[in-house]
Amino acid sequence: MKKLYLYIVLSALFFGSMEVALKLAGGALDPFQITFLRFLIGGLLLTPFAAHERRGMRAAGGEPLTPRLWLWVAFLGAVNVPFCMIFFQLGVLHSNAATAAVIFSCNPVFTMFFAHALTPDDKMNRRKALALAIGIAGLVFMIRPWDLQPGNTFLGAALSLAAAAVFALYGVLNAKTLVRVGTFTQTASSFVIGALILLALLPPLGRPIFAGFTDNLPILVYTSVVVTGGGYLFYFLALKKSSPSTAAIVFFLKPVIAPVFAVLVLAEQITWNMYCGIALILAASYILLFRKK
């Protein structure tokens, strides 16, 4: 269990800095371009670990990667990179970093729904329903839809919410084959394949590919290696050791962490409603983490 908690905390920290990093990168690079680059680099970074993992799985008599499994991994990449992460990047550009982080963090609401519908062992119960209700209340307080803060837009909120729903589906679908394919293998392969699918769309859409790459190398390295590679890796390690609903705790902790990065780096303000939201989200996380209590 200690490893599970470590994976959750590390993933939450890396994901908590994601909106700030993408906000900075989005000011210099095209949103489609930065999405392609960070998932291509993040996927390639994880490829050596994936190769080592597959050698170990073959030695232990693990299941070979059949064309059907490869097709499934390609489908996962297509769901995540060209759709979910494009919605997310555009949502970040049309909102404050802290707000986009909070909205995206409501994906456990959708995760509970998809897990209940698509998996036999991760059904909804009273404890989860209570945690979700408290978590949703916290998100509403932090977003404050009745009086949007300067820098936020309804378009940004809608795009971030769409990204949250698609990411929840992506997480639940990943859990179906994570053990069979391997954590590193499935993550790295879906990243690279998804990035290549997006690459094929860039020229028809008139989007740049490598323009400005060298001028923005530090932020690209951070978003690709730390946020994308590290954040997803620890998230899926948590998913492998638990369930989609438990791994989704990462996104209950993320709204607590992301505003801190937004204040320190972007000088955004934390208002009274955000403090209320943080308290409620922490309560929801506690209910999900400590089942006996």
Secondary structure by P-SEA (a helix, b strand, c coil): caaaaaaaaaaaaaaaaaaaaaaaaaacccaaaaaaaaaaaaaaaaaaaaaaaaaaaaaaccccccaaaaaaaaaaaaaccccaaaaaaaaaaaccaaaaaaaaacaaaaaaaaaaaccccccccaaaaaaaaaaaaaaaaaaccccccccccaaaaaaaaaaaaaaaaaaaaaaaccccccaaaaaaaaaaaaaaaaaaaccccccccccccccaaaaaaaaccccaaaaaaaaaaaaaaccccccccccccccccaaaaaaacccccccaaaaaaaaaaaaaaaaaacccc
